[in-house]
Amino acid sequence: MSILQRVRRGFQWMMGLLIVLGLAGVFLVNWLNNQLLDTKELLDTLSNKLPDTLSNKLPDTLGVEGASGNLVLILTVAVIYILAVVLAYREMQVLTRGMLQESRSLADSGAHLQSEAPELKAAATQQASGATEQAAAVSEITATVEELSRTAHEIAHAAEEGLAAAEEGQGAVQESVEGMERIRGQMDEVARRILSLGAKSQRIGEINDIISDIAGKTHLLALNAAIESAAAGEFGVRFAVVAAQVKELADETREATGQVKSVIQEIQNAINASVMATEDTTKEVNQGAQLAIRAGKVIEEIVQRVQGISLSTQQQQSGSEQVVVTMRDIQEVARQSAEAGQQTAERAALLVGIAARIDDVVMRLSDDGKSGKSQSPRPRRG
């Protein structure tokens, strides 16, 4: 149970006790007043009717039974009357003493409460001033909390936007990583094909070397054929023509193979350059993929932090609203405490007044009882 609830329950208990004491005092006064009035009416009735009865009965009795019997009857009735008056008076004294004790006890309680009334009133005044100060503080806190709430709302909105952007960036990074992986696969395929092309160009170079070697040998063979045809005279003229054509063809073949070799060399150089460029590109693609992966991790951390900021902002906003509610509860309890203190002081004064009225009623009834006893009519003698 919190302190505010204890204070509130204590004031409620005190107010209930004061109400019960007040009702009990009023009920006691009414009951005792009714009892005393009934006793007084009984005494008045006895005091009024008994002499008349005696005065009406005595002459007849004297005429019938004689003087001695009448005297005994008169004495008997007188004794009964006196005993009734004495008993009624004693009963009234007992009731009066009880009422005086109760009224004095009630007066003591009221006086005790009334003695504490200034302190209660001062406490109520202090609580009221404190409630006013708390109200001003609550107003300031409310304004501050509202400002914090607006700021928290803006932060939460910015965090949501940042979260959305981070999620989009994370998706873009994921797509970049996937694209890098595809590019790396394609570059590997290109490198593989370039290497295959280099191997084939090298094979072509080897074949070209074989052709060049054949052309060289054909050239030597053509020279030998020309020499033999020259040695044969006119029988070798036709063979010399063929040898010359073979020599020319061998020269062209050697020239063509030289050009092919030059082209193949250029192709191989280009292939080697392409292979190196492909390797460099593959390395850059790998580095780009690693950077993209790191960027994805960083963005993921940013997303988590943004979510944490958003959650903290919401908790801060909720805590600020709870502070406002608590301060308003404190203000309400302070106001109720001030009102309860004022009401306690008023009820204490009311109890003192009730006790005074009870004393007044008891004293009046006591005086009426004494005067009634002193003024009660004596039996008339016939």
C-alpha positions in Angstrom: 0.0 0.0 0.0 1.4 3.4 -1.0 1.8 6.4 1.4 -1.0 8.3 -0.5 -3.4 5.4 0.1 -2.5 5.2 3.8 -3.0 8.9 4.2 -6.3 8.8 2.4 -7.5 5.7 4.4 -6.4 7.4 7.7 -8.5 10.5 6.9 -11.5 8.4 5.9 -11.2 6.5 9.2 -11.0 9.7 11.2 -14.0 11.2 9.4 -16.0 8.0 9.9 -15.1 8.0 13.6 -16.2 11.6 14.0 -19.5 10.9 12.3 -20.2 7.9 14.5 -19.4 9.8 17.6 -21.7 12.6 16.6 -24.6 10.3 15.7 -24.0 8.4 19.0 -24.1 11.6 21.0 -27.3 12.8 19.3 -28.9 9.4 19.8 -27.9 9.3 23.5 -29.2 12.8 24.1 -32.6 12.0 22.5 -32.9 8.7 24.4 -32.0 10.1 27.8 -34.3 13.1 27.2 -37.1 10.7 26.3 -36.4 8.6 29.5 -36.3 11.7 31.7 -39.4 13.1 30.1 -41.3 9.8 30.6 -40.2 9.8 34.3 -41.2 13.4 34.7 -44.6 12.8 33.2 -45.1 9.7 35.5 -44.2 11.8 38.5 -46.4 14.6 37.4 -49.3 12.2 36.9 -48.8 10.6 40.3 -48.5 14.0 42.0 -51.6 15.3 40.2 -53.9 12.3 40.4 -53.0 10.8 43.8 -54.2 13.7 46.0 -57.4 13.9 44.0 -58.0 10.2 44.4 -57.3 10.4 48.1 -59.6 13.3 48.5 -62.4 11.5 46.6 -62.0 8.2 48.4 -61.4 9.3 51.9 -64.9 10.7 52.7 -66.6 7.5 51.6 -64.1 5.5 53.5 -64.5 7.5 56.7 -68.2 7.2 56.5 -68.3 3.4 56.1 -65.3 2.0 58.1 -64.7 4.5 60.7 -61.9 6.7 61.8 -59.3 4.0 62.6 -59.7 2.3 59.2 -59.5 5.6 57.4 -56.3 6.5 59.2 -54.6 3.2 58.2 -55.7 3.7 54.6 -54.4 7.2 54.5 -51.1 6.2 56.0 -50.8 3.3 53.6 -51.5 5.5 50.5 -49.2 8.2 51.8 -46.3 5.7 52.3 -46.9 4.3 48.8 -46.9 7.7 47.3 -43.7 8.7 49.2 -42.0 5.5 48.2 -42.9 6.0 44.5 -41.6 9.6 44.6 -38.4 8.5 46.3 -37.8 5.7 43.8 -38.6 7.9 40.9 -36.2 10.5 42.2 -33.5 8.0 42.7 -34.0 6.7 39.2 -33.8 10.2 37.8 -30.6 10.8 39.8 -29.1 7.6 38.4 -30.1 8.6 34.8 -28.8 12.1 35.4 -25.4 10.9 36.7 -25.1 8.6 33.7 -26.0 11.4 31.3 -23.5 13.7 33.1 -20.8 11.1 32.8 -21.5 10.5 29.1 -21.8 14.2 28.3 -18.5 14.9 30.2 -16.8 12.0 28.3 -18.1 13.4 25.1 -17.1 16.9 26.1 -13.5 15.6 26.9 -13.3 13.9 23.5 -14.6 17.1 21.8 -12.2 19.2 23.8 -9.3 16.9 22.9 -10.3 17.2 19.2 -10.9 20.9 19.6 -7.4 21.3 21.1 -6.0 19.5 18.1 -8.2 21.6 15.8 -5.7 24.5 15.4 -2.9 22.0 14.5 -5.3 20.3 12.1 -6.3 23.7 10.7 -2.6 24.7 10.4 -1.8 21.4 8.8 -4.8 21.8 6.4 -3.6 25.3 5.6 -0.1 24.1 5.0 -1.4 21.2 2.9 -3.5 23.7 0.9 -0.5 25.9 0.3 1.5 22.8 -0.6 -1.3 21.7 -2.9 -1.1 25.1 -4.6 2.6 24.9 -5.0 2.2 21.3 -6.2 -0.4 22.5 -8.6 2.0 25.0 -10.0 4.8 22.4 -10.1 2.4 19.9 -11.8 1.6 22.6 -14.4 5.2 23.2 -15.1 5.9 19.4 -15.2 2.9 18.9 -17.4 4.2 21.5 -19.8 7.7 19.9 -19.7 6.3 16.5 -20.2 4.1 17.6 -23.1 7.2 19.2 -24.7 9.1 15.9 -24.0 6.2 14.0 -25.4 6.2 16.1 -28.6 10.0 15.7 -28.9 9.7 12.0 -28.2 7.0 11.8 -30.9 9.2 13.6 -33.4 12.2 11.3 -32.4 10.0 8.3 -32.8 8.8 9.5 -36.2 12.4 10.2 -37.3 13.4 6.8 -36.0 10.6 5.2 -38.0 11.8 7.0 -41.1 15.4 6.1 -40.4 14.3 2.5 -39.8 12.5 2.5 -43.1 15.5 4.0 -44.9 17.8 1.6 -43.2 15.7 -1.3 -44.2 15.7 0.0 -47.8 19.5 0.4 -47.6 19.8 -3.1 -46.2 17.8 -4.4 -49.1 19.9 -2.4 -51.6 23.0 -3.8 -50.0 21.7 -7.3 -50.2 20.9 -6.8 -53.9 24.4 -5.3 -54.4 26.0 -8.3 -52.8 23.9 -10.6 -55.0 24.9 -8.6 -58.1 28.5 -8.7 -57.1 28.3 -12.5 -56.7 26.7 -12.7 -60.2 29.4 -10.5 -61.7 32.1 -12.5 -60.0 30.6 -15.7 -61.5 30.5 -14.1 -64.9 34.0 -12.8 -64.6 35.2 -16.3 -63.7 33.5 -17.6 -66.8 35.1 -14.9 -68.9 38.5 -15.7 -67.5 38.0 -19.4 -68.1 37.0 -18.7 -71.7 39.9 -16.3 -72.2 42.3 -18.9 -70.8 40.8 -21.5 -73.1 41.2 -19.0 -76.0 44.8 -18.4 -75.0 45.4 -22.2 -75.0 43.9 -22.5 -78.5 45.9 -19.5 -79.8 49.0 -21.2 -78.5 48.0 -24.4 -80.3 47.5 -22.3 -83.4 51.0 -20.8 -83.0 52.4 -24.3 -82.7 50.6 -25.3 -85.9 51.9 -22.1 -87.5 55.4 -23.0 -86.5 55.0 -26.4 -88.1 53.7 -24.8 -91.3 56.6 -22.3 -91.2 59.0 -25.2 -90.8 57.4 -27.0 -93.7 57.6 -23.9 -95.8 61.3 -23.6 -95.0 61.9 -27.2 -95.9 59.9 -26.7 -99.1 62.0 -23.7 -99.9 65.2 -25.8 -99.5 63.6 -28.5 -101.6 62.8 -26.0 -104.3 66.4 -24.7 -104.3 67.7 -28.3 -104.6 65.2 -28.9 -107.4 66.3 -25.8 -109.2 69.9 -26.9 -108.9 69.1 -30.4 -110.2 67.1 -28.9 -113.1 69.9 -26.6 -114.1 72.3 -29.6 -114.1 69.9 -31.6 -116.3 70.0 -29.1 -119.1 67.1 -28.8 -121.4 65.5 -31.9 -119.9 65.2 -30.1 -116.6 63.6 -26.9 -118.0 60.0 -27.9 -117.0 61.1 -29.2 -113.7 62.9 -25.9 -113.1 59.6 -24.1 -113.7 57.9 -26.3 -111.2 60.7 -25.8 -108.7 60.5 -22.0 -109.1 56.7 -22.1 -108.4 57.3 -24.3 -105.4 60.0 -22.0 -104.2 57.6 -19.0 -104.7 54.8 -20.8 -102.9 57.2 -21.7 -100.0 58.2 -18.1 -99.8 54.6 -16.9 -99.6 53.8 -19.6 -97.0 56.8 -18.5 -94.9 55.7 -14.9 -95.2 52.1 -15.8 -94.3 53.1 -17.9 -91.4 55.3 -15.0 -90.2 52.2 -12.7 -90.3 50.1 -15.4 -88.6 52.7 -15.8 -86.0 52.7 -12.0 -85.5 48.9 -11.9 -85.2 48.9 -14.9 -82.8 51.5 -13.1 -80.7 49.3 -10.1 -80.6 46.3 -12.3 -79.7 48.3 -14.0 -76.9 49.4 -10.6 -75.6 45.8 -9.4 -75.6 44.7 -12.6 -74.0 47.3 -12.3 -71.3 46.2 -8.7 -70.7 42.6 -9.8 -70.6 43.4 -12.5 -68.1 45.2 -10.0 -65.9 42.4 -7.5 -66.2 39.9 -10.2 -65.4 41.8 -11.2 -62.4 42.0 -7.6 -61.2 38.3 -7.2 -61.9 37.5 -10.3 -60.0 39.6 -9.1 -57.0 37.7 -5.7 -57.1 34.4 -7.6 -57.3 35.4 -9.6 -54.3 36.4 -6.5 -52.4 33.2 -4.8 -53.4 31.2 -7.8 -52.2 33.1 -7.7 -48.9 32.4 -4.0 -48.5 28.8 -4.6 -49.3 28.6 -7.3 -46.7 30.2 -5.0 -44.1 27.8 -2.2 -45.1 24.9 -4.6 -44.7 26.2 -5.5 -41.1 26.6 -1.8 -40.3 23.1 -1.0 -41.6 21.7 -3.9 -39.6 23.3 -2.5 -36.4 21.9 0.9 -37.3 18.4 -0.7 -37.7 18.8 -2.3 -34.3 19.9 0.9 -32.7 17.1 2.9 -34.3 14.6 0.3 -33.0 16.2 0.7 -29.5 15.9 4.4 -29.7 12.3 4.2 -30.8 11.5 1.8 -27.9 13.4 4.0 -25.4 11.5 7.0 -26.7 8.1 5.3 -26.2 9.1 4.2 -22.7 10.2 7.8 -21.9 6.9 9.1 -23.2 5.0 6.6 -21.1 7.1 7.4 -18.0 6.5 11.1 -18.4 2.7 10.6 -18.7 2.9 8.4 -15.5 4.7 11.2 -13.7 2.0 13.6 -14.6 -0.7 11.2 -13.4 1.1 10.7 -10.1 1.6 14.4 -9.5 -2.1 15.0 -10.1 -2.9 12.2 -7.6 -0.6 13.9 -5.1 -2.4 17.2 -5.7 -5.8 15.6 -5.3 -4.8 13.8 -2.1 -3.3 17.1 -0.7 -6.6 18.9 -1.5 -8.6 16.1 0.2 -6.3 16.2 3.2 -6.9 19.9 3.5 -10.6 19.5 3.3 -10.6 16.6 5.8 -8.5 18.7 8.2 -11.0 21.5 8.0 -14.0 19.2 8.4 -12.3 17.5 11.4 -11.9 20.9 13.1 -15.5 21.8 12.4 -16.8 18.4 13.7 -14.7 18.8 16.8 -16.3 22.2 17.5 -19.7 20.5 16.8 -19.0 17.8 19.3 -18.1 20.4 21.9 -21.4 22.2 21.2 -23.3 18.9 21.5 -21.6 18.1 24.8 -22.5 21.6 26.1 -26.1 21.1 25.1 -26.3 17.7 26.8 -24.9 19.3 30.0 -27.5 22.0 29.7 -30.4 19.5 29.2 -29.2 17.4 32.1 -28.9 20.3 34.4 -32.4 21.5 33.4 -33.9 18.1 33.9 -32.1 17.8 37.3 -33.4 21.2 38.3 -36.9 20.3 37.1 -36.7 17.1 39.1 -35.7 18.9 42.3 -38.3 21.6 41.9 -40.9 19.0 41.1 -40.0 17.1 44.3 -40.1 20.2 46.4 -43.4 21.3 44.9 -45.2 18.0 44.9 -48.6 18.3 46.5 -49.1 16.9 50.0 -52.1 14.5 50.6 -55.1 16.4 51.8 -56.7 15.3 55.1 -60.4 15.0 55.3 
